[in-house]
């Protein structure tokens, strides 16, 4: 960590007052709507650095548990859903004291909990320098958990909840194993920062990284220049490894992990992968098909969160022990789907079926074509893409991890960026949309990405249905020579009725384009000229789909 800090590219932090910070209010205690609020309580960490927290709790209760959040966004809640059109979070769903993507402290205090919101080291008025997604945040969170457990009103048990960054930090803190951390509720959090946020298939993400910097820029010292560091570290090196927990199996605390099928390119994969790797005896995975912020604050989700924390922070015997290990929503279209209980992930009964690409007619086929053919597209053109369709004769559920194997060729370049989408088409051939990225309504079934020079597989960790790339070196293509690549398509769940179709799209640019700050984009392309996909005969280009046998539908 010390060496990484020495090589860090820094920028001066923005004055907290310019970010809307009202100034330190240490010692200010007020009661509002029956909730006691203590502002800017100083907490000394193990190295003497002081961070500041706000505490919300029932005014007279004792022997109550605490719920902790730790993030650099600002505990004074400078960001709100009015900045994010399309999020569909009703204004009345949260109070004005709710930190960005965190629990509403007023609601939780009414349920007999204390909420402690902490500003990360180096953010706002907390001392030190701000390095986002760092190992240091995990150690600081450890200290905050242990400090909270000693407060005179606390029962000695601390939980954590929150969305996105507030979920990611939970992996960090839980991996340090604070003795008084009793449960975590990571709601939509990546766990492999390189593969799931910074570089998709090796292609650098360029817009959301800058939005993260905008969100994490206020303090009294220095702030990591995240876009500059991102540009300087293109491979999976020590810097990029430092942004993720090295070994998630060290986490043994009870965990209720939630994500959605529409957060491809950020949270879907990471939440599922983390849940799989946790060594927790008590762990649950829930994957839905709705917008993540709206889902976090909906009444039923709050009820389930409370049941989870009641079980592990208050020792209340409730429904939690009867929860299935996995619950998934099998989507049919936007905000339509059926929730189903499962025992594991991936589903053990999955039938992985390869569908061969046939460039001669643009179809996906159960049997590989004997004749070779190819399709080419202009990698830089707005309409440059290759399309392959599969129409289902019977009702078919696709739930799990898909993989695309392609034989690709460039005409005048040694690299290529490939963007992949799976779509659902209704019987009339019209695309069926799903929620996407918290705010959008035009999502796909699933997405995948690859920069071809990053195609080297980690053979030990890859499976037939989920290729894992090493990202440790670049292997150039040779113009005019076909090369096999494998593309991980992030997990999804979609039901296709008889007569509906699955469409595979391969192109040289982002599937989605949005002119809003937090949208994802990959603007630094290596593409030049034409891309060609070879199919049939010697070229085993195929899409591997996770098909769930028909008996799954009989549970309805």
Buried (B, 14 or more C-beta within 10 A) or exposed (E): EEEBEEEBEBBEBEEBEEBEBEEBBEEEEEEEEEBBBBBBBEBEBEEEBEBBBBBBBBEEEEEBBBBBBBBBBBBBBBBBBEEBEBBBBEEEBBBEBBBBBBBBBBBBBEBBBBBBBBBBBBBBBBBBBBBBBBBBBBBBBBBBBBBBBEBEBBBBBBBBBBBBBBBBBBBBBBBBEBEBBBBBBBBBBBBBBBBBBBBBBBBBBBBBBBBBBEBBBBBBBBBBBBBBBBBEBBBBEEBBBBBBBEEBEBBBBBBBBBBBBBBBBBBBBBBBBBBBBBEBEBBBBBBBBBBBBBBBBBEEBBEBBBBBBBBBBBEEEEEBEEBBBBBBBBBBBBEEBBEBEBEEBBBEEBEBBBBBBBBBEBBBBEEBBEEBBBBBBBBBEEEBBBBBBBBBEEEBBBBBBBBBBBBBBBEEBBBBBBBBBBBBBBEEEEEBBBBBBBBBBEBBBBBBBBBBBBBBEEEEEBEEBBBBBBBEEBEEBEEEEBBEBBBBBBBBBBBBEEBBBBBBBBBBBBBBEBEBEBBBBBEEBBBBBBBBBBBBEEBBBBBBBBBBEEEBBEEE
